[in-house]
Amino acid sequence: MVLRKNRLSITNYCLSVLILLIGVIGVCYAKWNEELIIIGSISTGCLNIDLDLLNVDCGEAECEIISDKRDGGSLHVLIENAVPGSEATIHFEVYNPGTVPVTYQISNTSESPADELIVTLKSGGYLRPGDSKQDAIKIFIPELKDGESASEYTFKFELIFSQS
């Protein structure tokens, strides 16, 4: 009988300690667990470009700007009486009033026979917000082939601006 009573008291003691331990852990967890609320906002940048035509240099050829208006993002330039093997240069200034850095490059979207023209961007590059840069597009008019007296090219290219 003494053993039974002793066993019961050891079991009671262990259960009491376990209940007390669970209570202490619960109180400590309740004291430690706090919520932290963070409120913030995120806004995306703005890609915006201003492009101004400065001049067109055609050497001995006649150059004319048909439209200095950007209808749908286009600028029309007419070059007449260009000398085969010469170069025409379109000078422009690009300004980045947006809030994100911008890179730009040229893409020739013409189909043949304008593929014979060599259209290059003088420097291309990178503009930080608020920066401006003068650049030029060079158009090389190819030499005429044997037997050709004149050739007419209609070309189209795009300046592609992208966030960097």
mmCIF file of the C-alpha atoms, coordinates in Angstrom:
data_MODEL
# 
_entry.id   MODEL 
# 
loop_
_atom_site.group_PDB 
_atom_site.id 
_atom_site.type_symbol 
_atom_site.label_atom_id 
_atom_site.label_alt_id 
_atom_site.label_comp_id 
_atom_site.label_asym_id 
_atom_site.label_entity_id 
_atom_site.label_seq_id 
_atom_site.pdbx_PDB_ins_code 
_atom_site.Cartn_x 
_atom_site.Cartn_y 
_atom_site.Cartn_z 
_atom_site.occupancy 
_atom_site.B_iso_or_equiv 
_atom_site.pdbx_formal_charge 
_atom_site.auth_seq_id 
_atom_site.auth_comp_id 
_atom_site.auth_asym_id 
_atom_site.auth_atom_id 
_atom_site.pdbx_PDB_model_num 
ATOM 1   C CA . MET A 1 1   ? 0.000  0.000  0.000    1.00 0.00 ? 1   MET A CA 1 
ATOM 2   C CA . VAL A 1 2   ? 2.845  2.325  0.666    1.00 0.00 ? 2   VAL A CA 1 
ATOM 3   C CA . LEU A 1 3   ? 4.221  1.719  -2.835   1.00 0.00 ? 3   LEU A CA 1 
ATOM 4   C CA . ARG A 1 4   ? 0.890  2.434  -4.404   1.00 0.00 ? 4   ARG A CA 1 
ATOM 5   C CA . LYS A 1 5   ? 0.537  5.637  -2.511   1.00 0.00 ? 5   LYS A CA 1 
ATOM 6   C CA . ASN A 1 6   ? 4.117  6.584  -3.402   1.00 0.00 ? 6   ASN A CA 1 
ATOM 7   C CA . ARG A 1 7   ? 3.559  5.836  -7.073   1.00 0.00 ? 7   ARG A CA 1 
ATOM 8   C CA . LEU A 1 8   ? 0.450  7.923  -7.094   1.00 0.00 ? 8   LEU A CA 1 
ATOM 9   C CA . SER A 1 9   ? 2.226  10.847 -5.529   1.00 0.00 ? 9   SER A CA 1 
ATOM 10  C CA . ILE A 1 10  ? 5.149  10.611 -8.056   1.00 0.00 ? 10  ILE A CA 1 
ATOM 11  C CA . THR A 1 11  ? 2.615  10.580 -10.905  1.00 0.00 ? 11  THR A CA 1 
ATOM 12  C CA . ASN A 1 12  ? 0.773  13.515 -9.374   1.00 0.00 ? 12  ASN A CA 1 
ATOM 13  C CA . TYR A 1 13  ? 4.045  15.361 -8.917   1.00 0.00 ? 13  TYR A CA 1 
ATOM 14  C CA . CYS A 1 14  ? 5.074  14.781 -12.563  1.00 0.00 ? 14  CYS A CA 1 
ATOM 15  C CA . LEU A 1 15  ? 1.661  15.868 -13.851  1.00 0.00 ? 15  LEU A CA 1 
ATOM 16  C CA . SER A 1 16  ? 1.716  18.963 -11.641  1.00 0.00 ? 16  SER A CA 1 
ATOM 17  C CA . VAL A 1 17  ? 5.189  19.910 -12.904  1.00 0.00 ? 17  VAL A CA 1 
ATOM 18  C CA . LEU A 1 18  ? 4.104  19.302 -16.510  1.00 0.00 ? 18  LEU A CA 1 
ATOM 19  C CA . ILE A 1 19  ? 0.978  21.463 -16.108  1.00 0.00 ? 19  ILE A CA 1 
ATOM 20  C CA . LEU A 1 20  ? 3.032  24.201 -14.458  1.00 0.00 ? 20  LEU A CA 1 
ATOM 21  C CA . LEU A 1 21  ? 5.638  24.006 -17.238  1.00 0.00 ? 21  LEU A CA 1 
ATOM 22  C CA . ILE A 1 22  ? 2.976  24.255 -19.967  1.00 0.00 ? 22  ILE A CA 1 
ATOM 23  C CA . GLY A 1 23  ? 1.460  27.263 -18.172  1.00 0.00 ? 23  GLY A CA 1 
ATOM 24  C CA . VAL A 1 24  ? 4.846  29.012 -17.940  1.00 0.00 ? 24  VAL A CA 1 
ATOM 25  C CA . ILE A 1 25  ? 5.552  28.352 -21.630  1.00 0.00 ? 25  ILE A CA 1 
ATOM 26  C CA . GLY A 1 26  ? 2.106  29.730 -22.548  1.00 0.00 ? 26  GLY A CA 1 
ATOM 27  C CA . VAL A 1 27  ? 2.601  32.884 -20.485  1.00 0.00 ? 27  VAL A CA 1 
ATOM 28  C CA . CYS A 1 28  ? 6.082  33.415 -21.959  1.00 0.00 ? 28  CYS A CA 1 
ATOM 29  C CA . TYR A 1 29  ? 4.787  32.886 -25.498  1.00 0.00 ? 29  TYR A CA 1 
ATOM 30  C CA . ALA A 1 30  ? 1.891  35.287 -24.925  1.00 0.00 ? 30  ALA A CA 1 
ATOM 31  C CA . LYS A 1 31  ? 4.316  37.900 -23.613  1.00 0.00 ? 31  LYS A CA 1 
ATOM 32  C CA . TRP A 1 32  ? 6.817  37.355 -26.477  1.00 0.00 ? 32  TRP A CA 1 
ATOM 33  C CA . ASN A 1 33  ? 4.383  37.140 -29.397  1.00 0.00 ? 33  ASN A CA 1 
ATOM 34  C CA . GLU A 1 34  ? 3.567  40.629 -30.680  1.00 0.00 ? 34  GLU A CA 1 
ATOM 35  C CA . GLU A 1 35  ? 2.389  41.772 -34.070  1.00 0.00 ? 35  GLU A CA 1 
ATOM 36  C CA . LEU A 1 36  ? 4.288  44.275 -36.163  1.00 0.00 ? 36  LEU A CA 1 
ATOM 37  C CA . ILE A 1 37  ? 2.277  45.969 -38.881  1.00 0.00 ? 37  ILE A CA 1 
ATOM 38  C CA . ILE A 1 38  ? 4.217  47.482 -41.775  1.00 0.00 ? 38  ILE A CA 1 
ATOM 39  C CA . ILE A 1 39  ? 2.489  49.867 -44.146  1.00 0.00 ? 39  ILE A CA 1 
ATOM 40  C CA . GLY A 1 40  ? 4.289  50.962 -47.306  1.00 0.00 ? 40  GLY A CA 1 
ATOM 41  C CA . SER A 1 41  ? 3.720  51.964 -50.878  1.00 0.00 ? 41  SER A CA 1 
ATOM 42  C CA . ILE A 1 42  ? 5.441  51.120 -54.125  1.00 0.00 ? 42  ILE A CA 1 
ATOM 43  C CA . SER A 1 43  ? 5.273  53.167 -57.280  1.00 0.00 ? 43  SER A CA 1 
ATOM 44  C CA . THR A 1 44  ? 6.690  52.299 -60.658  1.00 0.00 ? 44  THR A CA 1 
ATOM 45  C CA . GLY A 1 45  ? 8.882  54.622 -62.663  1.00 0.00 ? 45  GLY A CA 1 
ATOM 46  C CA . CYS A 1 46  ? 7.835  56.610 -65.695  1.00 0.00 ? 46  CYS A CA 1 
ATOM 47  C CA . LEU A 1 47  ? 9.508  56.099 -69.090  1.00 0.00 ? 47  LEU A CA 1 
ATOM 48  C CA . ASN A 1 48  ? 9.229  59.349 -71.033  1.00 0.00 ? 48  ASN A CA 1 
ATOM 49  C CA . ILE A 1 49  ? 11.366 60.623 -73.929  1.00 0.00 ? 49  ILE A CA 1 
ATOM 50  C CA . ASP A 1 50  ? 11.532 63.952 -75.774  1.00 0.00 ? 50  ASP A CA 1 
ATOM 51  C CA . LEU A 1 51  ? 13.165 63.876 -79.213  1.00 0.00 ? 51  LEU A CA 1 
ATOM 52  C CA . ASP A 1 52  ? 14.012 67.035 -81.164  1.00 0.00 ? 52  ASP A CA 1 
ATOM 53  C CA . LEU A 1 53  ? 15.330 67.110 -84.715  1.00 0.00 ? 53  LEU A CA 1 
ATOM 54  C CA . LEU A 1 54  ? 18.284 69.506 -84.916  1.00 0.00 ? 54  LEU A CA 1 
ATOM 55  C CA . ASN A 1 55  ? 19.181 69.358 -88.628  1.00 0.00 ? 55  ASN A CA 1 
ATOM 56  C CA . VAL A 1 56  ? 19.707 67.090 -91.604  1.00 0.00 ? 56  VAL A CA 1 
ATOM 57  C CA . ASP A 1 57  ? 23.053 67.173 -93.412  1.00 0.00 ? 57  ASP A CA 1 
ATOM 58  C CA . CYS A 1 58  ? 23.004 65.656 -96.896  1.00 0.00 ? 58  CYS A CA 1 
ATOM 59  C CA . GLY A 1 59  ? 26.236 66.926 -98.382  1.00 0.00 ? 59  GLY A CA 1 
ATOM 60  C CA . GLU A 1 60  ? 25.555 67.798 -102.029 1.00 0.00 ? 60  GLU A CA 1 
ATOM 61  C CA . ALA A 1 61  ? 22.021 66.372 -101.982 1.00 0.00 ? 61  ALA A CA 1 
ATOM 62  C CA . GLU A 1 62  ? 18.882 68.358 -101.249 1.00 0.00 ? 62  GLU A CA 1 
ATOM 63  C CA . CYS A 1 63  ? 17.274 67.646 -97.878  1.00 0.00 ? 63  CYS A CA 1 
ATOM 64  C CA . GLU A 1 64  ? 13.810 68.564 -96.810  1.00 0.00 ? 64  GLU A CA 1 
ATOM 65  C CA . ILE A 1 65  ? 11.905 67.839 -93.634  1.00 0.00 ? 65  ILE A CA 1 
ATOM 66  C CA . ILE A 1 66  ? 8.406  66.958 -94.758  1.00 0.00 ? 66  ILE A CA 1 
ATOM 67  C CA . SER A 1 67  ? 6.904  66.966 -91.312  1.00 0.00 ? 67  SER A CA 1 
ATOM 68  C CA . ASP A 1 68  ? 8.454  68.003 -88.034  1.00 0.00 ? 68  ASP A CA 1 
ATOM 69  C CA . LYS A 1 69  ? 5.348  66.738 -86.270  1.00 0.00 ? 69  LYS A CA 1 
ATOM 70  C CA . ARG A 1 70  ? 5.463  63.377 -84.591  1.00 0.00 ? 70  ARG A CA 1 
ATOM 71  C CA . ASP A 1 71  ? 2.205  61.916 -85.907  1.00 0.00 ? 71  ASP A CA 1 
ATOM 72  C CA . GLY A 1 72  ? 2.125  58.540 -84.258  1.00 0.00 ? 72  GLY A CA 1 
ATOM 73  C CA . GLY A 1 73  ? 5.797  58.785 -83.324  1.00 0.00 ? 73  GLY A CA 1 
ATOM 74  C CA . SER A 1 74  ? 6.999  59.336 -86.918  1.00 0.00 ? 74  SER A CA 1 
ATOM 75  C CA . LEU A 1 75  ? 9.250  61.964 -88.411  1.00 0.00 ? 75  LEU A CA 1 
ATOM 76  C CA . HIS A 1 76  ? 9.427  62.231 -92.199  1.00 0.00 ? 76  HIS A CA 1 
ATOM 77  C CA . VAL A 1 77  ? 12.603 63.318 -94.006  1.00 0.00 ? 77  VAL A CA 1 
ATOM 78  C CA . LEU A 1 78  ? 13.014 63.632 -97.785  1.00 0.00 ? 78  LEU A CA 1 
ATOM 79  C CA . ILE A 1 79  ? 16.466 63.424 -99.370  1.00 0.00 ? 79  ILE A CA 1 
ATOM 80  C CA . GLU A 1 80  ? 16.610 64.155 -103.111 1.00 0.00 ? 80  GLU A CA 1 
ATOM 81  C CA . ASN A 1 81  ? 19.455 64.030 -105.627 1.00 0.00 ? 81  ASN A CA 1 
ATOM 82  C CA . ALA A 1 82  ? 21.726 62.153 -103.239 1.00 0.00 ? 82  ALA A CA 1 
ATOM 83  C CA . VAL A 1 83  ? 25.103 61.248 -104.677 1.00 0.00 ? 83  VAL A CA 1 
ATOM 84  C CA . PRO A 1 84  ? 25.687 57.460 -104.732 1.00 0.00 ? 84  PRO A CA 1 
ATOM 85  C CA . GLY A 1 85  ? 28.399 56.599 -102.225 1.00 0.00 ? 85  GLY A CA 1 
ATOM 86  C CA . SER A 1 86  ? 27.606 59.622 -100.042 1.00 0.00 ? 86  SER A CA 1 
ATOM 87  C CA . GLU A 1 87  ? 26.214 59.874 -96.561  1.00 0.00 ? 87  GLU A CA 1 
ATOM 88  C CA . ALA A 1 88  ? 23.260 61.758 -95.082  1.00 0.00 ? 88  ALA A CA 1 
ATOM 89  C CA . THR A 1 89  ? 23.170 62.541 -91.375  1.00 0.00 ? 89  THR A CA 1 
ATOM 90  C CA . ILE A 1 90  ? 20.103 63.296 -89.261  1.00 0.00 ? 90  ILE A CA 1 
ATOM 91  C CA . HIS A 1 91  ? 21.148 65.132 -86.087  1.00 0.00 ? 91  HIS A CA 1 
ATOM 92  C CA . PHE A 1 92  ? 18.800 65.015 -83.109  1.00 0.00 ? 92  PHE A CA 1 
ATOM 93  C CA . GLU A 1 93  ? 18.717 65.591 -79.378  1.00 0.00 ? 93  GLU A CA 1 
ATOM 94  C CA . VAL A 1 94  ? 17.074 63.166 -76.996  1.00 0.00 ? 94  VAL A CA 1 
ATOM 95  C CA . TYR A 1 95  ? 16.028 64.141 -73.455  1.00 0.00 ? 95  TYR A CA 1 
ATOM 96  C CA . ASN A 1 96  ? 14.866 61.864 -70.639  1.00 0.00 ? 96  ASN A CA 1 
ATOM 97  C CA . PRO A 1 97  ? 12.307 63.720 -68.452  1.00 0.00 ? 97  PRO A CA 1 
ATOM 98  C CA . GLY A 1 98  ? 11.119 60.387 -67.038  1.00 0.00 ? 98  GLY A CA 1 
ATOM 99  C CA . THR A 1 99  ? 12.037 58.810 -63.708  1.00 0.00 ? 99  THR A CA 1 
ATOM 100 C CA . VAL A 1 100 ? 13.823 55.675 -64.960  1.00 0.00 ? 100 VAL A CA 1 
ATOM 101 C CA . PRO A 1 101 ? 17.129 55.296 -66.834  1.00 0.00 ? 101 PRO A CA 1 
ATOM 102 C CA . VAL A 1 102 ? 16.706 54.639 -70.558  1.00 0.00 ? 102 VAL A CA 1 
ATOM 103 C CA . THR A 1 103 ? 18.790 53.000 -73.285  1.00 0.00 ? 103 THR A CA 1 
ATOM 104 C CA . TYR A 1 104 ? 18.135 53.421 -76.981  1.00 0.00 ? 104 TYR A CA 1 
ATOM 105 C CA . GLN A 1 105 ? 19.189 51.764 -80.201  1.00 0.00 ? 105 GLN A CA 1 
ATOM 106 C CA . ILE A 1 106 ? 18.181 51.827 -83.857  1.00 0.00 ? 106 ILE A CA 1 
ATOM 107 C CA . SER A 1 107 ? 16.190 49.164 -85.659  1.00 0.00 ? 107 SER A CA 1 
ATOM 108 C CA . ASN A 1 108 ? 15.878 49.097 -89.437  1.00 0.00 ? 108 ASN A CA 1 
ATOM 109 C CA . THR A 1 109 ? 12.389 47.950 -90.330  1.00 0.00 ? 109 THR A CA 1 
ATOM 110 C CA . SER A 1 110 ? 12.641 48.541 -94.088  1.00 0.00 ? 110 SER A CA 1 
ATOM 111 C CA . GLU A 1 111 ? 12.215 45.877 -96.698  1.00 0.00 ? 111 GLU A CA 1 
ATOM 112 C CA . SER A 1 112 ? 14.280 45.525 -99.850  1.00 0.00 ? 112 SER A CA 1 
ATOM 113 C CA . PRO A 1 113 ? 15.616 47.513 -101.752 1.00 0.00 ? 113 PRO A CA 1 
ATOM 114 C CA . ALA A 1 114 ? 16.219 49.796 -98.758  1.00 0.00 ? 114 ALA A CA 1 
ATOM 115 C CA . ASP A 1 115 ? 18.222 46.973 -97.176  1.00 0.00 ? 115 ASP A CA 1 
ATOM 116 C CA . GLU A 1 116 ? 21.048 48.199 -99.396  1.00 0.00 ? 116 GLU A CA 1 
ATOM 117 C CA . LEU A 1 117 ? 21.148 51.397 -97.346  1.00 0.00 ? 117 LEU A CA 1 
ATOM 118 C CA . ILE A 1 118 ? 23.410 51.297 -94.308  1.00 0.00 ? 118 ILE A CA 1 
ATOM 119 C CA . VAL A 1 119 ? 21.622 53.000 -91.403  1.00 0.00 ? 119 VAL A CA 1 
ATOM 120 C CA . THR A 1 120 ? 23.644 53.434 -88.210  1.00 0.00 ? 120 THR A CA 1 
ATOM 121 C CA . LEU A 1 121 ? 23.293 55.299 -84.959  1.00 0.00 ? 121 LEU A CA 1 
ATOM 122 C CA . LYS A 1 122 ? 26.351 57.403 -84.181  1.00 0.00 ? 122 LYS A CA 1 
ATOM 123 C CA . SER A 1 123 ? 26.600 56.551 -80.500  1.00 0.00 ? 123 SER A CA 1 
ATOM 124 C CA . GLY A 1 124 ? 23.319 55.267 -79.050  1.00 0.00 ? 124 GLY A CA 1 
ATOM 125 C CA . GLY A 1 125 ? 23.396 54.794 -75.404  1.00 0.00 ? 125 GLY A CA 1 
ATOM 126 C CA . TYR A 1 126 ? 22.210 55.357 -71.936  1.00 0.00 ? 126 TYR A CA 1 
ATOM 127 C CA . LEU A 1 127 ? 20.336 58.300 -70.403  1.00 0.00 ? 127 LEU A CA 1 
ATOM 128 C CA . ARG A 1 128 ? 19.738 58.813 -66.703  1.00 0.00 ? 128 ARG A CA 1 
ATOM 129 C CA . PRO A 1 129 ? 16.593 60.701 -65.650  1.00 0.00 ? 129 PRO A CA 1 
ATOM 130 C CA . GLY A 1 130 ? 17.035 64.396 -66.475  1.00 0.00 ? 130 GLY A CA 1 
ATOM 131 C CA . ASP A 1 131 ? 19.907 63.806 -68.939  1.00 0.00 ? 131 ASP A CA 1 
ATOM 132 C CA . SER A 1 132 ? 19.979 64.878 -72.567  1.00 0.00 ? 132 SER A CA 1 
ATOM 133 C CA . LYS A 1 133 ? 22.259 63.851 -75.402  1.00 0.00 ? 133 LYS A CA 1 
ATOM 134 C CA . GLN A 1 134 ? 22.883 64.885 -78.988  1.00 0.00 ? 134 GLN A CA 1 
ATOM 135 C CA . ASP A 1 135 ? 23.195 62.014 -81.423  1.00 0.00 ? 135 ASP A CA 1 
ATOM 136 C CA . ALA A 1 136 ? 23.029 61.332 -85.143  1.00 0.00 ? 136 ALA A CA 1 
ATOM 137 C CA . ILE A 1 137 ? 21.660 58.733 -87.522  1.00 0.00 ? 137 ILE A CA 1 
ATOM 138 C CA . LYS A 1 138 ? 23.890 58.153 -90.545  1.00 0.00 ? 138 LYS A CA 1 
ATOM 139 C CA . ILE A 1 139 ? 22.481 56.836 -93.804  1.00 0.00 ? 139 ILE A CA 1 
ATOM 140 C CA . PHE A 1 140 ? 24.995 55.590 -96.345  1.00 0.00 ? 140 PHE A CA 1 
ATOM 141 C CA . ILE A 1 141 ? 23.692 55.652 -99.921  1.00 0.00 ? 141 ILE A CA 1 
ATOM 142 C CA . PRO A 1 142 ? 25.247 52.751 -101.844 1.00 0.00 ? 142 PRO A CA 1 
ATOM 143 C CA . GLU A 1 143 ? 27.106 53.028 -105.130 1.00 0.00 ? 143 GLU A CA 1 
ATOM 144 C CA . LEU A 1 144 ? 25.027 52.313 -108.209 1.00 0.00 ? 144 LEU A CA 1 
ATOM 145 C CA . LYS A 1 145 ? 25.458 48.950 -109.867 1.00 0.00 ? 145 LYS A CA 1 
ATOM 146 C CA . ASP A 1 146 ? 26.705 48.705 -113.431 1.00 0.00 ? 146 ASP A CA 1 
ATOM 147 C CA . GLY A 1 147 ? 24.008 49.814 -115.839 1.00 0.00 ? 147 GLY A CA 1 
ATOM 148 C CA . GLU A 1 148 ? 21.966 51.710 -113.193 1.00 0.00 ? 148 GLU A CA 1 
ATOM 149 C CA . SER A 1 149 ? 21.445 55.397 -113.772 1.00 0.00 ? 149 SER A CA 1 
ATOM 150 C CA . ALA A 1 150 ? 19.411 56.161 -110.651 1.00 0.00 ? 150 ALA A CA 1 
ATOM 151 C CA . SER A 1 151 ? 17.793 54.382 -107.757 1.00 0.00 ? 151 SER A CA 1 
ATOM 152 C CA . GLU A 1 152 ? 15.099 55.416 -105.293 1.00 0.00 ? 152 GLU A CA 1 
ATOM 153 C CA . TYR A 1 153 ? 14.977 54.168 -101.715 1.00 0.00 ? 153 TYR A CA 1 
ATOM 154 C CA . THR A 1 154 ? 12.172 54.426 -99.260  1.00 0.00 ? 154 THR A CA 1 
ATOM 155 C CA . PHE A 1 155 ? 13.420 53.537 -95.843  1.00 0.00 ? 155 PHE A CA 1 
ATOM 156 C CA . LYS A 1 156 ? 11.972 53.241 -92.404  1.00 0.00 ? 156 LYS A CA 1 
ATOM 157 C CA . PHE A 1 157 ? 13.758 52.786 -89.129  1.00 0.00 ? 157 PHE A CA 1 
ATOM 158 C CA . GLU A 1 158 ? 12.828 53.044 -85.478  1.00 0.00 ? 158 GLU A CA 1 
ATOM 159 C CA . LEU A 1 159 ? 14.599 54.333 -82.435  1.00 0.00 ? 159 LEU A CA 1 
ATOM 160 C CA . ILE A 1 160 ? 13.776 51.851 -79.693  1.00 0.00 ? 160 ILE A CA 1 
ATOM 161 C CA . PHE A 1 161 ? 13.802 53.202 -76.135  1.00 0.00 ? 161 PHE A CA 1 
ATOM 162 C CA . SER A 1 162 ? 13.748 50.787 -73.222  1.00 0.00 ? 162 SER A CA 1 
ATOM 163 C CA . GLN A 1 163 ? 14.127 50.949 -69.479  1.00 0.00 ? 163 GLN A CA 1 
ATOM 164 C CA . SER A 1 164 ? 17.582 49.909 -68.331  1.00 0.00 ? 164 SER A CA 1 
# 
